[in-house]
Amino acid sequence: MTHRCGKWFVDERESERTIQVAKRLGIWGMPLELKRELSMNGGRIVLRPPYDLQESLGLKGNEAALLCKIGKMRVLLELL
């Protein structure tokens, strides 16, 4: 499915099926959902990624990112 931001997304059922297959094959490693609290810093909302995700992506804190709203309560974050 293509969203209005021009990106392609897998629907929820297909995504869940993919996760189940990956778990069965033993190749499911990192969780897709990581609960994080939002905080305020200088009047702006901040989301801090977990350290292991930061390390595995090699984030330094100066990367550009694209945020895309999906539906009412979902956001996609893509590093550019």
Sequence and secondary structure as in RCSB ss.txt:
>XXXX:A:sequence
MTHRCGKWFVDERESERTIQVAKRLGIWGMPLELKRELSMNGGRIVLRPPYDLQESLGLKGNEAALLCKIGKMRV
LLELL
>XXXX:A:secstr
 B TTS B   HHHHHHHHHHHHHHT   S S     EEEETTEEEE   HHHHHHHT  S   EEEEEETTTEE
EEEE 
